[in-house]
Amino acid sequence: MMRAIIRISKSLSLLVGVIGIVLALFFFAKSRKFKALTATIEASASVLEVPEPVPELTILYRGKEIEELYVLVLKIRNTGNLDITPKDFFGTFHFNTNASVVDAKIIETYPDNLGVALEVVGPEKVGFTKSLFKVGEWFKVKVTLLSAPQLDFSMNRIADLKRIVVVESAKPRTFPALLKYILQIIGGGLAALSIFIVAVNVILTVPASRTRAKEASLKSNMHTVQLAVEDFSTMAEGLYPATINATVAEVLRAQGHAAPPSATLSIVEVGAGDPATGVQIAESENSLLPSSFRNPLYGERSKPALGTWTERRVPQWSEETVGIVWYVPIGVKGKSAAGYMIYGVGAKQALSLVLTSGN
C-alpha cells in the first residue's frame, strides 16, 4: 500500500513538474526583451457641443468659420522592458490624427525632467523629438483639433519597436479581465512551485538512485563470492571453507584427505584486516576472487570488502560494515564447513537477499 502511494506521489510530482516547466517557458517567452509604447486616450471630446443650437452664432478660427473643435488628451508610455534611446529614432516619431491640428503641447511628464518636446509636423500630424525614453516613463499631450480624431501611429520611426497599443482611458477591471489577471498570478505561482517540487525531487531521488546502483553492485559481489565458494567446494571434495582465507589443502587435510602440493587456493588471500571484521583483497594468484573486488559503497581498496561472519544470524549494520559481503559457514568442523550463507550489508541495513549453499 505504501509503495503504491509513493508511486502515485512520484507520478503526480512528475506531472506537476512538466506543467510547471511548460508554464515557466511560457512566462519566460512573455518576459523577453522588447520595445513597446502604449497610447492611452484620457480625453476626447468636442468643446462646441451645446444642448441647443444658438441662432446666428458663428465661431471663427484664424478668420475662418468652424463648426467643431475637439480636445484630445493622450498619455504615451514606454510599456516595453527596454529603454528607447535617441539613436533608436528615425527622424521625428509622430502620430496622425486624421484631423486638422490647431495646437499641441505637453501638459505633464514623468519624470518631471523627461525633456521631451512636441511639434506639429503637418496639418494632421504631431511628433516628438529624439530623447531618452526609459521603461515606465510617460508624457501627456493635449491636442486641439477641428474635427474628431482617428489616431494612426507610424511603427517604422523607432528601431525594433514591437508594438504600439492605443487604449481608452483606464477603466475598472471587468470580471473576465480580473479573472484573467488572477489566473496569471496563479499560473506564475504554480510554475514557481512546480520548479521547486522538481528541484526537491531531484535532490531527493538522485542520491537514492546512486545508493540503489551501489547496492545492486553489492548483490553482484555476493554472487561473485558464491561462485568462488562453489569453485572451492569442487576442488575440496564437496567441502566448504570455515573461513574465507582457508586453503583447499587445509580443508582436505582437516577431513583426512590427501592434498596435492598445488592445492594452495583460497576464497581470498587476505591483504589486510581480520576476516572477522572484514578484509581487503590482496593481489594473488592463489585467490579465487579477482583483485578488482571492491566495496561498492566506498569503492576504495582500503575499505573492507569481504568478511567471515561466525554467527548464524543476519549481520548487524554499522558504519564499519557498510558494503561488506559476509560469508557465514554452517556445520563448521575444524577448517571445513558443510554449507554456507552469504549476506550483504547495504547503506542503511542488511540486504534482504541471502545466498545459500546448493542454490
SULUR-V801858 format. One record per run of one state. SS is the DSSP state (a for helix, b for strand, c for the rest). FROM is the first residue (numbers start at 1). TO is the last residue. If there is no record, write none. Layout:
ss = <SS & SS>
from = <FROM & FROM>
to = <TO & TO>
//
This chain:
ss = <c & a & c & b & c & b & c & b & c & b & c & b & c & a & b & c & b & c & b & c & b & c & b & c & b & c & b & c & b & c & a & b & c & b & c & a & c & b & c & b & a & c & b & c & b & c & b & c & b & c & b & c & b & c & b & c & b & c & b & c & b & c & b & c>
from = <1 & 2 & 31 & 35 & 47 & 59 & 62 & 64 & 67 & 70 & 79 & 84 & 85 & 86 & 89 & 90 & 93 & 97 & 101 & 111 & 118 & 123 & 125 & 129 & 133 & 134 & 138 & 146 & 152 & 154 & 155 & 158 & 159 & 161 & 169 & 175 & 236 & 240 & 242 & 247 & 248 & 255 & 266 & 267 & 270 & 275 & 278 & 282 & 287 & 288 & 306 & 309 & 325 & 331 & 333 & 334 & 336 & 338 & 339 & 346 & 350 & 351 & 355 & 357>
to = <1 & 30 & 34 & 46 & 58 & 61 & 63 & 66 & 69 & 78 & 83 & 84 & 85 & 88 & 89 & 92 & 96 & 100 & 110 & 117 & 122 & 124 & 128 & 132 & 133 & 137 & 145 & 151 & 153 & 154 & 157 & 158 & 160 & 168 & 174 & 235 & 239 & 241 & 246 & 247 & 254 & 265 & 266 & 269 & 274 & 277 & 281 & 286 & 287 & 305 & 308 & 324 & 330 & 332 & 333 & 335 & 337 & 338 & 345 & 349 & 350 & 354 & 356 & 359>
//
